Amino acid sequence: MRRQPDAQQLRLEVTPIRRPEQPPPRRATTSTLGPRLALSPDEAAGVLGVSRDYLDEHVMGELRIVRRGRRILIALSELERWLDRAAARGTVARGA
């Protein structure tokens, strides 16, 4: 013969899961070490004010870059050097 369970044994308590209204804040990805020394090609194109395609076709061949695996880095000083050389050539070409 089976015994009837007590009413307290049958009562289940359901507690709703409370979800935060906003996701937890993400860790900052920027470094507190100082200003950046290098940029990705997309960032470099943005800084120069050109498209990535233009950068690849007309600029990258004249830049010294750093490659590590798939990662490409372009030093800010290299972009400045390229701008100085390109501006000097443009001035000479117009005067000739």
NORBELMO-V348586 format. One record per backbone hydrogen bond with DSSP energy under -1.0 kcal/mol. CO is the residue of the C=O (numbers start at 0). NH is the residue of the N-H. If there is no record, write none. Layout:
co:CO nh:NH
co:CO nh:NH
This chain:
co:5 nh:9
co:36 nh:75
co:38 nh:73
co:39 nh:43
co:40 nh:44
co:41 nh:45
co:42 nh:46
co:43 nh:47
co:44 nh:48
co:44 nh:49
co:50 nh:54
co:51 nh:55
co:52 nh:56
co:53 nh:57
co:54 nh:58
co:54 nh:59
co:58 nh:61
co:59 nh:62
co:65 nh:72
co:67 nh:70
co:70 nh:67
co:72 nh:65
co:73 nh:38
co:74 nh:78
co:75 nh:79
co:76 nh:80
co:77 nh:81
co:78 nh:82
co:79 nh:83
co:80 nh:84
co:81 nh:85
co:82 nh:86
co:83 nh:87
co:84 nh:88
co:85 nh:89
co:86 nh:90
co:87 nh:91
co:88 nh:92
co:89 nh:93
co:90 nh:94
co:91 nh:95
